[in-house]
Amino acid sequence: MSSIPKMRTVAQIRQIFAENGEVCISERELRRLAKSGAIPSITAGTRLLINFDGLINYLNSNRLQR
């Protein structure tokens, strides 16, 4: 049995990150990542829904290289 994806709106993701105080990512950047296909997302009507687990995987695997 496959698990149900945790789809969240951009505003919900920003709220989750704000509550944890660990990740600072703008709504614009979230939308850009979704549009480019870097993170899994869908559009439902006028809302952009982002797969939260996919976003976390992206953030964990794409650390800044210095």
Secondary structure, DSSP 8 states (H G I E B T S, - for coil): ------EEEHHHHHHHHHHHTS----HHHHHHHHHHTSS-EEEETTEEEEEHHHHHHHHHH-----
